Amino acid sequence: MPELPEVETTRRGIAPYLQGQTIAKVIVRNAKLRWPVPDNLPSLVSGLTIQEIRRRAKYLLLDCGDGTLIIHLGMSGSLRVYPLTDAGKAGLPHQHDHFDLVLRNETVLRLRDPRRFGAVLWHAGDALLHPLLVNLGPEPLTLEFNASGLFDQTRGRVASIKQTLMNQQIVVGVGNIYANEALFTAGIHPKTASGKISKIRYEKLVHAVKQTLQQAIEAGGSSLRDFVHSDGTPGYFQQHYWVYGREGQHCKKCGSIIKQIRQNQRSSFYCPVCQR
């Protein structure tokens, strides 16, 4: 599933092609995504200019002035940018190419989403007030996400720190891959109760989260399953994993065997020596 680094990589990839451009039309081949594409979306956005492309959590926000096109990549979605002439070569659209945003400069932004858990939505006014966004926690790469705040929020919590890191009301965008990697870097076992972690250890964890996400962005994200950049190339952060997906292999730090457990129906990977 595309996580924050993959979505940020996508944002950076599409922004130079879309920002400042006017929408000529949209093509909806399959409106049945996680939430249905609005029936009136073509009439709402045609003729509007994309003023800015932002990211909030794992959502891409195409600010068109009077409203915002909100795109989520779901479990397996990706966005590709094509010249209009090449979009025809790239399909006769693939069966999973559900949405095209066609610009007046003859550029096409195409959403491919094999599992259809993504979304293309419209919100008039401030996009951050959309029901999907309004209750989200702080961005992990900002000063708003810090050890003091995390320590205060977790007092009395019995939920594991892994579960807490993936709680979008605590901090956004830290999915399964990067939660595993950050906890290893911070030396914290994924099953540790979040309410029992000291402020000093939270300082290490917050630093680890920021470091892990920033390194992943610089590496272009991770290429698991269907994630690719907007130009079709893969990310390669998976080459640097410390623990994720490495069950039964030797820890790169201490040589112990990496373990795997299940938490909330997700796989957790850890080193039993490095993480306590």
N, C-alpha and C positions, 0 to 999 in steps of 0.2 A: 504494500500500500504506500503510495507517495506520502512522505512525511514532510515536515517543515523544510528541510534542505532541498528536497526535490521540487516543492512548490516554489520556493524562493529562486531556485535555479531556473525554473520555467518562467517566472516573472521577469527575471533579468534577460532571458532569451527572447521573449516576445515583445518586450517594451520598445526596443528600437524600431520595430516594424509597425507597431500599432499606435504609439503615442503621437497625438496630433493629427491622426488620420480620420477621415469621415467614413462612416458606415454606409455602404451602398445597399446591402440587403443581407438577410440571414436565410439560411436554408436549414430546415429542420427535417431530418429524415426519420427520426424516431424520437418522439416527445416523451416516451415512457422511461425516463431516467428515475433516479431515486425519488425526486420530486418532479412532477410533470413540467416540461418546458411550457411557459405560458402561451396560450393560443394566439394572443395578440402581440407577441414579442416582435415579429417582423415590422408591424406598423409602429410599435413603440420606439424602436431604435434606428430605423432607416432615416438617414439624413443627419444623425447626431455625430458629433466629433468626440473621439476618445481623448480626454484631456490628461488623464493620468492613469497609471496602472499600479495598484498597490496590492499588498498581501496582508490579510488579517488571519492569523492562525494558518489553517490549510486552505483558506478561501482566497481566490484571486478576484480583485475588485477593479473592473474597468469603468472608471469614473467618466460619465458622459455629461456632466453638468447638472441637468435636471434629475438625473437618476443614475443608477449604477448597475451594470451587468455583473452578476455574481456567479463565478464558476468554481465548482469543486470537482476534483479529479477522481473522487471516490476510491475504490479499491485498486483499479487497474487502468485509470484513464491517463491520457497524455494529450498535449496540445502540440500541433505541428504548424509551422508557417510555410506557405508555398506561394510563389508567383502564380497568378491565376492560370497561366498556360500550363504550369507544372502540376497544378492541382488536378487537372484532368488526367495527367499521366499517373499520378499517385492513386487514383481511382478514376475512371469508373470507380466511385468510392467503394472502399472496403465495407463489408457488411456491418462492421462495428464503428464506422464513421457516421456519427449521429447528428453532428451539427457543424455548419460552416458559417463563419462570420466573414462576409466579403466586403472589402474596402474599395473605395473609389480609385485608389492607386493600383488596383488590380492585384492586391495581396489577399490571401485567404488564410484565416485562422481556423484550423479543423480540430474538432474534438473526436478522439477515438477512445471508446470506452467499452471493452468487451463484456464486462460484467454489469454495466449500466447502474452502478452505484454512485455515479457522479451527478452533477446538477448544473443547469444553466437557468438562472433566475433573474428577475428584474426587481429593483427596489427604487421607488421614487423617493427623493430626499436623501437624508443621511444614511448611508449603507450600514453604518455601525449600529443603527437602531433596528436593523432587521432582526426578527426573532431568533435566527440562527447565530447571530453575532453579539447581541446585546449583553448576554450574560457570560461572555468568555473572560477568562483570566488574563493576566499580563503576558506580553510577548517575552519569551525567554532571553532574547538578546538585548533587552532594554534594562535600564536601571531600576525599573519598577519590579522586576524579578530579582529579589535579593534574599540573603540569608535571614535577615531579621523578619521579613514578611513571611517567609516560608516557615520559620520556626514558630511564629505566633499562630499561623493558620493551622498548624498540625498539633498543637497542644491538646491532649485528650483523645487524639485520633488513634484508633486501633488498626486502621487500614495499613497495608504494607506500603513501604516507600515506593516500590515499583508501581503499585496501583495509584498512589498519590501523584506521582510524576505524570501519569497518563490521564489524570483528571483535568479536563479542559477548563474547569472553573478555578483550578489552582494555578496552572500555567498552560499555555496553549502550545500545540504543535509538537510536543515531545512524545512521539509514538513509540512503538515497541522496540524497534531497532536501537534508537538513540537513548532510550531509557536504560536498556541493558548496557550499552557502551559507557554511558556517563556513570552509572553505579559502579562499574568496574574501575574506572579512573579514580573515583572517589573512595574506593575501598569499602563499599557498603553492600552487605548482602541484600538481595532483592526482597526477601521476606521480612526484613526488619520493620517493626511497627514504626510508622512515621512519627508518632507521638513520643517515642523514646530516643529520638536522635537529637543530639546536642546542637547548640548554635554553631559551635566550632566545626562540627562535621557537616552541618548545612552549608557553611561557607565553602568547604571543599566541594560539596555536591553542586552548588550553584555555579562555581567556577568550572566544574567538570561538564555540566550541561552546556554552558556557553561555549567552552572550548570544543566540545564534541560537535555541536551544531555548526560552529564556524568552520571547523576543519572539513565537515561534510559538504558545506556549501562551496568551499574552495575546490573540493574534489568533484563537484558537479553532482552531488548526491550519490545514492546507491542504485544500482541497476538490478533490482529483483523483479522477476516476472516481466511486466510490460513497461516499466518506466524508462523513458528516453527523454533527452533534451528536445527543445522545440525544433532543432535541426535534425533530429533522428539519431544523434549519437548518445551512447550510454554514459552514465556516471560511473565512477570507479572507487567510491569510498569503501565499498565492501572489501577491497583489497587490504584495508587497514583495520578490519574488525579485530578487537581484542577477544571478545567472547561470543558475539552473536553468530549462531549457526555453527559453532566450533565444538559441539558436544563430543567428548571422547578424544579431543586433541590436546596437546600440551599447552599449558599457559605460556604465553610469550615472555612473561616476567619471571615466574618461579618454577615452571616446568611441571606443575601439578596438572591433573586431568580436569578439563572443563566439564562441568555438570549441567544438566538440563532439568528443569522442573516445569510444571504447569501452574500458572496463576491466572485466575479469572479467564480461563479458556485460551490463554496466550502462553507461548513458550518463553521461559526465562533462562538465561545462560549466565553462569557465574563461575569464578574460581574459588574453591572452598578454602584456599589458603590466603589469597589476596583480599578476599571480601569477607568481612566479619560483621 
